[in-house]
Amino acid sequence: MKSSHSRRQFLAYSLASQTAGAAAKYDLLIRGGRVVDPSQGLSTERDVAISGRRIALLAERIPESEARQVVDARGKIVTPGLIDIHVHVYDGVAPLGIPADPNCIAKGVTTAIDAGSAGAHTFPGLRKFIINLADTRIYALLNISVVGQSTLSTDNPWGELLELRYANPKLAIRTIEQNRDVILGVKIRLTRNIAGDHDLKALGLAREAADAVRLPLMVHIGGSYSPLPAILAMMKKGDIITHSFRGGDGGILDAKGRVLPEVRAAIARGVHMDIGHGAGSFSFDTAEKTLRQGVLPGTISSDVHQFNVNGPVFDLATTLSKFLHLGLTLEQVIERATTNAANAFGFAGGLGSLKPGAEADAAVFDLQEGNFEFTDSLGAKRTGHQKLAPLATVKGGKIYGSASIPVVTL
Ligand SMILES: [Zn+2]
């Protein structure tokens, strides 16, 4: 089993530390918020009661006296704990890594998937120093290159597949078999940073590893030598294209801005389109053209890392807010960071849902109204009128609070 003891206590644990009323029926009550839970088709005011690590009950009114602690969420949005399927949190080893907790659990993300920061040689450290110690629940996609993303920085712009011999399916398979509780798939980055036309060979090696362990393959697209249709031809149901709304060459649109027929065909056979905003991989222009043609992303992830955490990405909530501006409803946006993310990685029922019996992960947001300037990866700006601001997070029944939301201990 995954060890998830909480050594670093950067958030307000004291909120959850007091006990009273041994007879209380519930440990925690999130009171009066608008619960947006696409897994139940719910978008209405509900109280949410939690017992231990599980969601116990959703109802229109649950008496405060039945709970040991109450989070007052009146006027706020309550969602399942968000799932960000593309982050980089191998802080200290991959130069793009950032600390998980201030950027994930403090921002409403209870579950984050590190997408390829580690390869077979560097994964043991990701497990030992990050996954086992963070308060955020962290899973990983294993980079097909044994060095993961340890080589790449702005000062040393050389990717992990410049040397094709670093793509080692045998070692990837062994590492995944030994860590199936936390590794959920294989990651490959197809960039111009791959020697010559070796990208499809490298993709074939990643395919071999993913097939052997029967897990999804996440493919980073953008700037590769081979055109996207050749890449898509090697992808199967359950695989994931990340950076799907990128601008420039190698994306999902043709020169006239039309969604490639191969992209529609891939979606139809179950290949999953993920956002992975990142520093260079999200374009408002591409998003607007794609959405106008009726193609929506399956999941919305941030690809938050060292080189975008101070803008333009900031966090998953900001990425979701950009999609509110683009015309998705609040329910559609939350679905893409909860239900759809959970389905993509087989978290069925346990995560990304507030159904009774599910893991007690929830997030409380303020849906702010006003004028908010949003910037994409190319520097293009749009003014949105709604912004999701994270206020408090609950993971496994424990509050990771915020001073701005009243918590009552009864
Ligand atoms: Zn990434």
Residues whose N, C-alpha, C, O or C-beta is under 5 A from the ligand:
A	BS01	ZN	A115 D303
